[in-house]
Amino acid sequence: MEFNLSAGLFSEGQKFESFHEQTLYDTIIIGAGPAGLTAAVYCMRKGLKTGLITKQVGGQVADTAGIENYLGYRYINGTELVDKFREQVMQFSIAFESESPVQSLQDGQIKEIVLEDGRCLKTRTIIIASGKQSKQLNIPGEVRLIGHGVAYCAICDAPFFVNKKVFVVGGGNSGVEAAIDLAKVAEHVTLIQRRDHLTADKILIDKLADFENVSYLFEHIVTEIKGGNDVESVMIQNKKSLLISEYQTDGVFVQIGLIPNSSFAEKLLDMNKYNEILVDGYCQTNRDGIFAAGDVTSVPYKQIIIACGEGAKAALAATSYLLNQPKE
């Protein structure tokens, strides 16, 4: 096996190319959030023949309003940061797939990634950086009314709720951030928190406190979302009294946390009780040549800058693994 470790940048404006089933890749990266995109840059700078599979370039960052803790930027919104990530990756030649998600993985000296459309891609190493997705409430009316008043991304959908009444479910960072974004445009925002206090960072709680059109329901939970074609009301239960009341509303933003996008690997890789992929200090999973990085893993503190660092580690570890394999 040979590959050029001194490969430099490709021509300016290089576009993504299609995957080919007959091609054997050095590494295929699953996910294009901060971890996946960083891994892609490192792999391609090492001269690896690289592929990238993702549903959304940027991952959760693309849905983030303001970022104030990423070194080099006092403030930048998620879309702008993703654009900068994308521009850097686009310097290189990389196979790209966004239409068909990963269905399963097959281990071996040559590993296989089976896509939902039936294609089978071959690679020497895999880097899983598939991140997480929003949790659902799993209550009546929620799924049926997604896109009709039920939403999971305030950045994406806040403009549809100008001068309307909305509820935000969740008192952590994502919930408070969503309430801040909505309070700027909505008539009124009600934040529902199952605990007796907000758990978000103090700086976010202080920002939300500046808005006069925000109210709180502590120790309450949503039990049902009602409506015909669109959301019309929510049923909310007081956890202490167990009394259920109905509130009229135009929208419900669900911000109760995230779950790992790891189901395609659950029969192959070791995971913790949260279905996060277990990795060591080199981002190595329990299977040789399969690495994982970012929010999908057991690494603590889910932050953009940490995901980038883990993506770099995974790429370097994959390169070292390849260098130590017998030459064909």
N, C-alpha and C positions, 0 to 999 in steps of 0.2 A: 504494500500500500504506500502511495506517495501523495503528498500534497505540499503546496508551496507555502511555507511558513512566513516567507518574506513578501507575500502578495500585498500590494498597496491598494490605493483607492481605484475604483473603476471610473469610467468616464462620467463626466458631469451629466446629470439628468437621466442616469440609467433607470429603466423602469423594471417593475416586478415582472417575473416570467412565470409561465405555467409549470406545475409539477408534471413529471413524466414517470409513469410506472416502471419503465425499463431502466431508469437511472438509479444508481446506488449513491445516496447522499452520505456525507460524512456526519452530518447532524441535522435533525429536524426539530424545530422548536415549536411547541404547542402553546399558543398564547402570545399576544402582542401588547401587553401592558408594559410598565417600566422594566420589569424583570426580563420579559421576553425580548423586548427591543434592545435592551442593553446586551443581553446574551448574543443577539444577532450581530450587533456591531463587533463584539469581541471575536466571535467565531469567524466572521468574514475578514477581519483584519489578520487573523491567523491563517487565512487562505483555505478555510474549510468550505467544501461545497455544501451550502446551507439552504434549508427550506423553512418556511414559516407558515403555520396554520393558525388562523384566528377568526373569530366571529366579528370582532371589533378592534380596530387599531386604537391603542391607548387604554383599553380596559376601563377600569373604574375612574381613572384620571380624566377621561374624556367627559365624565359626568360630574366633575368636581368644580365648584365655583371658584373660590379664591385659594391660592396656595401661597403661604407665607413662610414656610419652613424648608424650602428646597434651596440648597446653597447656590448662590449666584443670582438669585432673584429675590428682591424684597417682597415683590408681589407679582404673581402671574396666574391667569386662570387656566383651568385644566385643558381647554381646547388649544390654547396657545402653546402650552408645554408639549402636548401631544404632537402638534405640528412641527415643533423643533426636533422631537424624537424621530418623527417620520422622515424629515429632511435628511437627518444624519444616516438613517438606514438606507435611504434611496441613493446614497452614493455608491452602493454596492450592487452586485448582481445576485439576486436572491429569488428562489422559487416561492410562490405565494398562493395561498388558498384561503378563501373566505366564504365560499358558498356551501361547502359540505363539512360539517363538524366531524371530529374524531369519534368513532364508535368504540374501538377497542385497540389494544396493543398486544403484540406477540413478541416474546423475548427470544433470544438466540444470539449467536455471533453476528448474524445479520438480523436486525430487528424489523418488524413490520408494523405499520400504522394503517389500520383499516378505517376508511372513511364511511360515512353513512350512505353515500351513493354507490358503495361497493368497491371503489378503487383501493388498491393496496400499495402503499409506498414503502420503499426499502431504505434503511439507513443503518449506519454503524453505531450511532448514539442518538439518544433522545433527551431533550431538555423540556420538562413540563413546567410551564409558567402560565397556567390557565386561569389563575386568580380565583376570585369568588363572585357570586351573584347575590342579588337581594333575596332575603327570606320573605316568605309570604305569611300572612296571618292564618291562612287555611280556615276561613270562615265563610258562611253562605254569602253569595253575591260578589265576592272578591274577584274571582277569575272571570266571571261573566261580564263584569264591568271594567275590566282592564282596558284602558284607552278611552273609556267613556266616563271618566271621573276618578277612577282608581289609577294611581301612578306611583312610580318608584324612583323617579328622578326629577327633583325640583328644578334643576337647571334646564332640563329638556322641556318640561311642561308648565312651569310657572307662568309663562306668557298667556296661556289659555285661561288663566284664572284671575285676570285683571278685574278688580272691583267685585270679586265674588267671595263667598265664605267657604273656607277650607279647614279640614282637620289634618293634623300631622300626628302619626302614631310613632312614638319613640322619643326618649329623652336623652339619648347619647349624642355623640358628635354629629352623626349624619342627620338625626332628627332635628337638632337645634339649627344646624346649617340650613336644612330645608325650610324650617320655620322662618329663618332670617330672610332667605331668598323670597319666600312667599309674602312675608309681611311688607315687602317693598311695593308689591303690586295689588295684593288682595284687599278686600274690604275688612276682613277679619280672619285671624288664624287662631285655631284652638289646638294646643299641643296636649296630647294624651300620653301619660306616663304611668306604667304599672307600678312603679315605685313611688315613694313619698318625696322624692327629690330628683332633680336632673342629674345625669351622670356625665354630661359633656364637660369639656375643658372650660375653665373659668372664663377665659377670654371670649369664648363663644356665648356663654350664658350672659355675660355682661353686655355683649352686643345685642342680644335678643331683648334684654331688659330695656333697651332704648326705645323700643317700639311700643306705642300705646294701643295698637290694634291686635295685641296678642293676649290670650288668656290661657289658663292651664287647668287640666283635670288630672290631679295626682291620684294614684291608687285606683285608677280606672282602666278598663280594657274594652276594646271593641268586639262585639259578639256577632254583628251582622251588618252588611252594607246593603241598603235597599235602593231600588230605582227601576224604572222601566227601561228606556233606551239609555238613560244616563243616571248617574248617582243623584239621589234625591235626599237620602237621610242615612244616619248611622244609628245602630243600637249600641249603647254604651252601658257597661255594668260597673257599679261601685263595688270594689273588692271587699269592702268592710260590711256594708249593709246588704250586698248582693242585689240591690235594687237596679233594675234595668230601665233606662230612659232613652227616648228617641230624640235625636237632634237633626234639624234640617241642615243640609250642607250641599255644596256644589261639587266638592271633591274630597278625596281621601288620599293622602300621601303616606305610604307605608315605609318606615325607616327603622326597622327593628333588628338590623344586623345582616350578616352575610353568611353564605354557605360555600364551601370550596367546590370548584368545578373539577371534581376528581373521579366522577362515577365511571368514566371510561377505563380507569386503571384500578378499580377496586378489587378485581380478581387477581391482580398481578403484584401490586405494591402494598407494603405495610403502611397502615394509617393509624392515627390516634382516634379517640372516641368522637372527635369532631369531623372525621373524614379528611383531615389534613394529612398530606403525604409526609411520612417520617424521613428525615434526611440527616446526614452527619455534617461535620464542619466543612466538608467539601461539596456539599449539595448532592451527595451520592445517596441513592435509594438502596433498598435491599437487593436490587438487581444490578449487576455490573453493566456499566454503559448507559444506564438510565438515571438521569439527574433531574432534580426539581428545584425550583426557585420561586421566591415571592410569596404572595398571600395564600397560595394553594398548599404551602408546606407548614410544618410544625414550628418553624422559626418564629419567635415571639416578636411583638411590636410590628404591626402591619402599617408601614410607612413607605412613601414613595422612594425616599432615599435609601432605605434598607432594601427594598425590592431591587433597586438598581444594583446595589452592591452584591446581592445574592445572585442576580443574573450574570454579573461579571464572573463571580466565583464558579458558577455552574459551567460557563463557557470555557474558562481556563481548565477546570477539572476534566471536561470532555476532551479538550485538546491533549491534556496529559495522558488520558486513557488511550486515545488513538495512537499517540507516539509510542506507547508501551505494548501495543498489539503486534503480533508477528506480521512481518511483511508478506504479502501474498505473491 
